[in-house]
């Protein structure tokens, strides 16, 4: 069953390492079967202001195990995640997809 990672990022410091972080995390995400559904700021904030100026990332993985292997693995934790340190505030959550009978 597909699993989803949703991240909301408030980037406050565009350090050069942030570009490297984006490239390396994308490559690692793909190597774990992940694909981006949404990646970036909103085209329009329709209602409310919580997401104003924020970037939203939604990534789909084949399973929760694949998502965990990506984000909890040594490569991400030790070599990639530190690249974004000091660049902003990040909120990340994981979601299971709906069962077919609820879609």
Secondary structure, DSSP 8 states (H G I E B T S, - for coil): --EEEEEEEEE----HHHHHHHHHHHHHHHHTT-EEEEEEE-S---S-STTTT-EEEEEEESSHHHHHHHHSSHIIIIIIGGGGTTSEEEEEEEEE---GGG-
